[in-house]
Amino acid sequence: MKIEVARELCTSVATCIAVAPGTFELDDEGIAIIKDIKGDDEKTILQAAQSCPVNAIILYDDNGKQIHPPK
């Protein structure tokens, strides 16, 4: 799984951190960043991405297909 955070979309709600604290954290600007790509299991990371109210977390499968947010 590949994870991207669209910095321009992040609004610092931090639900991703509440759901997957091993994977995400806020930087000095209050924007979500990836702390450890293997910090949580894939199911938890997907739940964290789905919890983002502005779809700032973009997930891709191992083949590069976008799995969240749905296209």
N, C-alpha and C positions, 0 to 999 in steps of 0.2 A: 504494500500500500504506500502511496505517495501522498503527503499532506502539504497543502499550501494554505497560507493565511493571506487574504486580500486586505492588506493594511488600510487601504482607502475605504473599505467597507466597515471595518471593526469599530464598534461604538463603546467598547470597554465594559460591556455588560458582565462579562466573565462567567457566563454559564458554562463555557467550555472547561474552565478551570474547576468549577464545582463538580462537573461530571468526570473529567479526566485530568486530575491534578498532576499525574505523573508525566503527562504529555505536553500540557500547555501551561504557560505563565504569562503575566503581563510584563512588558518591558518598561523602561523609564518614562515612556510617553503614554503608558496605559493601554497599549495595543497588545493584543494576544500574539504570542510567538510560540514556536515549537521548542520546548525544553528538552525533550527526549522522544524521538520517534517511536521508540519501543517502551515508553513509560507506562503504557496501558495496552490492553489487548485490543484487537481490531474492532470488536463489537462495541467496546466502551468508547473508542475514538469516534466511531460512526454515531453513537448516541450524543457525544459531545458536539459533533458537527451539526447534527439535527437540532440540537438545543439552541444553536446560535440564531437569534431573531433576525439577523440581517444576512444570513448565509455567507459569512466571511470565511468560513473554513471549507476548502475545496478538497475533496478526496478522489483519488484515482486508484484503480486496481493495478495489479502487477503488469497488465498489458497496456496501461496508459489510458484506459477508458474511464471517463469521469463517472463516479458513482454517487457523488453528492456535491452540490445540490443536483437533483435530476435536471437533465436538459429538456 
